[in-house]
């Protein structure tokens, strides 16, 4: 099956119609510039020309994790740590002073940290910095907490929300195909468990994001299955604010024995564009400056992305792979986006505009 008329995909997306598996797979056969053009037209129709970003910090409160995923370079092989509450509050304070509105806190599945530790932490953050948005704990971390405490995912989310949790990031999705997960992260929650956490949060009125980490052992079919699962849950709940695809970084991971280099930028841009085309019920798609660098991230704005994501005043997980990391300053982003003729604005976690720049 060939679709020579690219308007077909544009129209299906804008009408809110699901692509079939065959249709989605056909996108991988189209030239890169073609899928990019389709995705860019969809982005323009849904989001206009404005490029947004949020200022935040990613606080990795522990590197102790029983999951030990093969794609992760961050978990402790020997020297494990847990930041103290005061250390975390100091990081939050410094971030707020530098303009951060969003606090992302993720670590690992540390068996020594129970729900009360997180409740106390979130309450303390809110007491000291009441206006900050706590966008924290991935679905696997919440699932792990529920299992550890012998309670339901719903109760964990309700308790954490009462303590100050505002929204849940989409980490830990990787590829939502259990064949892949069994090979890469057999100790982590399966795809249905990840989706259950997100659906539960949505039903409770809490917003979340969705991610996909690709460029390892997945196939095109696996990518499509992942996108369809995200799309179908969004159709059911409407609770995802954005989709964030990013590429696996192999250095210092167990997978480095098999995979020496990340996939090329062309593959990243292809999957980014296809994600925009398939996910007709997502308004916001982020480009990944963290894994791709500023220049490719800017190109991503012509392949379906409308958002630069979190500028991240601190980040340690990708950094652990040996990839260079430095915070992406507001001024640098503004200058870069304006250089391609697009307007730019700082947003909050819910995609409300904080200020035009």
Secondary structure, 3 states (H helix, E strand, C coil): CCCCCCHHHHHHHHCCCCCCHHHHHHHHHCCHHHHHHHHHHHHHHHHCCCEEEECEEEECCECCCCCCCCCCCCCCCCCCCECCHHHHHHHHHHHHHCCCCEEEECCCCCCCCCHHHHHHHHHHHHHHCCCCEEECCCHHHHHHHHHHHCCCHHHHHHHHHHHCCCEECCCCCCCCCHHHHHHHCCCCCCHHHHHHHHHHHHHCCCCEEEEEEECCCCCHHHHHHHHHHHHHHHHHHCCEEEEEEEECCCCCCHHHHCCCCCCCHHHHHHHHHHHHHHCCCCCEEECCHHHHCHHHHHHHCCCCCCEEEECCCCCCCCHHHCCCCCCCCHHHHHHHHHHCCCCEEEECCCCCEEEEC
